[in-house]
Structure formats: C-alpha cells, structure tokens
Amino acid sequence: MRMSALEVHNGKHLSAERKAELVATTQAIATPGKGITACDEGPGTVGARFEAVGIENTEENRRVYRQMLFEAEDAEKYLSGAILDIETVFQKSTTSGEPFPEMLKKRGIVPGVKPHLKVYTLPGTGGDTVMQGLDSLAARCADYYAAGCRFTKWRSPLEIDVSEGRPTALAIEANMKDLARFALISQDEGLVPIVEPDISLKGVHDLETAVNVNVAVQSMLYKAMLEHGVFMEGSVLKTNMVNPGRDCPTSFTVEEIAEANLQVARRCMPMAIPTINYLSGGQSLEDACARLSAMNKAKTNEPWNFSFSWSAAIQLPVLDLCKGKGGEFPMAEMEALYVKALKSGSDAAKGEYEWAAGEGAHAGKEGLPDLQKA
C-alpha cells in the first residue's frame, strides 16, 4: 500500500514520548554560548595526527587523549555536546570507571557518535562522492543508544569546481537523500541526527558562487528531510561556513563572509531546526572564531542558534604541544590550551569574540591546507 504525504509528515510515525525526548536532546545541544567538541576521527586519522607530533598510535593513547578532552576542567562551561568515534563510545574513564557517554552526561555534555562510513566515488561525476553506511544503521543506532549516546552525525563531503561542473546535481541529490534517510533511521532509534553537508574550502570559486552552491545543497537537504518525514524539531544542522575557495584571488572582509552565511540561512534554513553548529573545515581557530562571531554580531531577527562543532581547529594546536616531549602527553599544558580554545568558540557563539585585524578575512591562500575535516 502506497503511503501518502500526510502519513510521513514530520515524524508522524514517532510516539509523543519519542518526540519529546528528541526535542529535549536537540534543545540541550542548542544551548546558547555552548558548542560541540568533535572527537570522532577514526584510529587512522588520529594516528596520523599522533605520529606527526611523536605520539605512538595505540588504543590506550587514544583513550587517554580523549579522556583529557572530556574531563578538562571547565570544559562543560563551553560544551553542549561531544561527538565520539565508535571505539571511544565503549571505552571508560579511569577517573570514575564509567563509560565515556555516562561520564559526559553527568557533566551536562550530550554524547553522540559518528557511525562507520565509507566513501564511494560516483562514476561519471568527475570525482563527486557519496558516503556508504546506511546498511544495518538501525541496529547499530540501537546499540549506540543502549551505550548512552543520544545523537548521531553523518557527514556528506562535496567540492566546488566550476570548470568541471561540480558538485553535480546527481551528487547533491544522492548525498542529501542519504542524509535524510540517515536522519529518519536515527530518530526512530531515539537519536537526534546531526546532518552535515560539508562543502570543502578547496577551489578558486568566489563568495557569490559559494552562496549559490550552499543554497542549492541545503535546500535539497531540507526538501529531502521533509519528504522522508524527518521530525525537523528533533534534528541539528552541522555545515561548513560559506567561504570563497581557498585559492580565490578576490579578497573578502570578515563582515562580507558573515553576511554570506546569513544569506544562506535566511533563504533556506527551516525555523523548526533550532541550531546550526558550523564545522571548521580547514580554517584556523582564529578565522573560524572571527567569522562565527561576526555572524552572531550581524544577526537581527534570525531565530537560530549559531555555534560551533570543531575538531582540527581546536585539537591540532593542542597536539602540537606534544612535539619534543619524548612521546608523552604534557597534559596540564594541553588541557589549558584546549579550554582556552573552547572559551574562544563560546565567545564567538555569543558574538563576543573580538578578532584581530585580518582575522576572518579572505586574502588569497588561507587556513591550514592539510587539516582533516572537523
């Protein structure tokens, strides 16, 4: 029997209790002035970061490092959520003996997880990709919920290459429909979906092109979510900041970049989704904070919470402190720098970060070209 549009409307299949739980989690993540620490890199990505600073890539070192990120003094003042790798979900704190998700919840930080995903290149698109991982997702989500997680995150990366016609319409549609199906499945298992369309900083495109492509991507995302019957009030958007390509020769001020981001939100962001948590995606911490703060300063009647969900911009400078330390973690120094970075993100989420001259502006090549996506 064919289902009508009315039968799949905005989580109609969910119980009132399930909807209330999803809303409560979403609102906790959307706490003004707080953001998300993204600690969901797999062992390979973390290993490359460790090896670059002289740390051996072992499971115990990964656990010890992430325990510092979760238990740093005052981190809960600036964090509403933490995205965990699957390995980390099932590890424990040596301080309390509790699994990390339970320890985080006691600190007022909502724990979530990134499911296993694999990249697949779409034939005939010139390099566009989709993420694979929907098979058995429901069963895995049930396990994550039982382990204490309360949200999931799915990233769909795209690149702008005007000369090659990318991203293709096929790639946009395929990726956004996958995000919608991921969101639908996650909510059915009690997990708030964080949908993450991620347009890379790579390229020579200007700011206007970036606005146009981001509108096309996000409008397709919300259309797909609505058509799939996703409960919009129980979901979160994590997206790239709208920026010109890293190699764009045209200069743009931080205020112009902030306005571009506001334009995209105004044109297609549903009011039902309460928060946008921007990824860093190759920007330095200073540029990301400046742009986020400028967005919040420029807001007028926009109803959304603008905050952060950052990994590399925060963590790479912290890991740099390990260089020359004989393979050991200088925990006190690392914790202090980490919390300082979180406070900067919190200030930016409130529009209170005061940037130095040049921070957040685009003037040719910028950012950190080898950063993994946050």
C-alpha positions, -999 to 999 in steps of 0.1 A, spaced: 0 0 0 14 34 -10 19 59 18 6 94 13 25 126 21 3 131 51 13 97 66 50 106 66 47 142 77 73 155 102 78 123 123 41 113 124 52 77 129 70 87 162 53 85 196 48 116 216 74 104 241 99 98 214 94 133 200 97 148 234 130 130 240 144 142 207 134 178 213 149 177 248 182 165 233 181 190 205 175 219 228 203 208 251 227 208 221 214 242 211 222 258 245 233 294 236 270 300 241 279 263 240 292 241 212 303 206 203 337 191 205 342 168 176 363 138 187 350 113 161 381 107 140 389 71 134 421 54 146 438 61 112 432 99 113 441 102 149 471 81 143 484 104 116 480 134 140 497 115 168 526 104 146 532 140 134 539 150 170 558 119 182 529 101 200 525 63 194 491 54 179 478 29 204 442 24 216 453 34 251 469 66 239 437 74 220 417 68 252 439 88 274 439 118 250 402 118 246 397 115 284 416 148 287 392 163 261 362 152 280 373 158 316 392 191 312 383 215 340 356 239 330 351 223 296 314 218 305 310 256 306 316 258 269 303 224 256 268 211 250 279 180 231 307 157 222 309 135 190 326 102 197 342 76 175 327 42 179 359 30 197 355 58 222 318 50 230 328 17 246 359 30 265 359 41 301 373 69 322 400 59 346 389 87 369 354 75 375 354 40 360 324 50 339 319 46 302 326 79 285 290 85 274 278 83 311 306 104 323 298 131 298 261 131 306 270 137 343 289 168 332 260 181 312 275 173 279 254 153 254 273 123 240 269 113 204 286 91 178 296 90 142 286 57 126 310 38 104 310 54 69 329 47 37 335 70 8 323 59 -27 331 78 -59 301 82 -81 310 71 -117 307 97 -143 307 127 -120 343 137 -123 351 128 -87 319 135 -67 314 111 -38 287 96 -16 290 81 19 280 45 24 268 32 58 230 30 57 230 -8 57 223 -21 93 223 15 106 191 9 126 207 -20 145 239 0 151 219 30 163 201 8 188 235 -3 202 247 33 204 215 44 223 219 15 247 256 26 252 244 60 263 247 81 231 218 105 223 227 118 188 244 106 157 263 125 130 266 119 92 290 139 70 285 142 33 315 160 17 312 179 -16 336 201 -36 331 231 -58 348 230 -92 331 254 -116 352 244 -146 342 207 -141 306 214 -132 309 201 -97 292 193 -75 269 176 -100 231 177 -94 233 139 -91 258 141 -62 238 168 -44 206 148 -47 222 115 -37 240 129 -7 211 149 6 187 120 3 212 98 22 213 124 49 175 124 51 173 86 53 201 86 80 181 112 100 149 92 97 166 60 109 184 77 138 152 94 151 134 61 151 161 47 174 159 77 198 190 95 185 190 132 173 205 133 138 232 159 131 231 162 93 264 175 79 266 187 43 303 197 40 315 218 11 352 219 10 374 251 11 392 238 -19 388 257 -51 390 291 -68 353 300 -66 342 334 -53 318 341 -24 288 345 -46 293 311 -61 297 296 -26 264 311 -16 246 297 -47 260 262 -42 253 262 -5 217 273 -11 213 245 -37 227 219 -13 209 229 18 175 235 0 178 199 -14 186 187 21 156 202 38 133 191 9 146 155 13 142 156 50 106 168 48 97 143 21 112 115 42 91 125 72 120 136 94 110 153 126 126 186 120 123 199 155 144 169 166 174 175 143 206 196 141 225 211 112 262 209 111 276 226 80 306 243 65 309 280 68 302 297 35 336 308 23 352 316 -11 376 289 -23 410 288 -6 426 299 -39 401 325 -48 421 356 -59 393 381 -47 395 395 -12 366 395 12 362 410 46 350 390 76 318 410 76 311 400 39 317 364 47 294 366 78 267 382 56 271 354 30 264 328 58 233 347 70 220 349 34 222 311 30 204 306 63 177 331 56 170 317 21 165 280 30 170 271 67 138 259 83 128 277 115 120 243 130 157 234 133 170 254 163 207 254 158 235 255 132 268 242 145 294 252 120 324 230 113 359 244 109 368 225 77 403 237 73 400 272 88 423 282 116 408 287 150 412 324 148 394 327 114 366 303 124 360 323 156 361 356 138 336 345 112 313 329 137 314 359 160 307 383 130 277 362 121 263 365 156 270 402 158 252 407 125 221 387 134 189 407 136 157 386 138 172 353 128 158 326 152 187 301 150 215 295 174 248 299 156 276 279 173 305 255 166 313 219 162 351 219 158 379 193 158 411 201 139 410 239 145 410 232 183 429 200 186 459 204 162 474 233 182 468 212 214 486 182 199 515 204 187 524 207 224 535 171 223 564 178 200 597 171 216 582 156 247 595 121 242 562 105 232 544 118 263 513 139 267 520 172 285 485 170 300 484 202 320 496 224 291 472 206 266 442 209 289 448 247 294 452 254 257 421 232 249 399 250 274 412 284 262 401 274 226 367 263 238 362 296 255 371 314 223 345 293 205 319 300 232 326 338 229 322 336 192 289 317 196 277 347 217 291 373 193 316 383 219 349 372 203 369 403 193 390 394 163 424 410 155 429 429 122 428 404 93 413 375 112 384 360 94 390 379 62 399 362 29 430 374 11 443 346 -11 455 313 2 445 308 38 437 283 65 455 250 72 456 231 39 462 196 54 436 196 81 412 167 83 375 178 83 361 187 117 
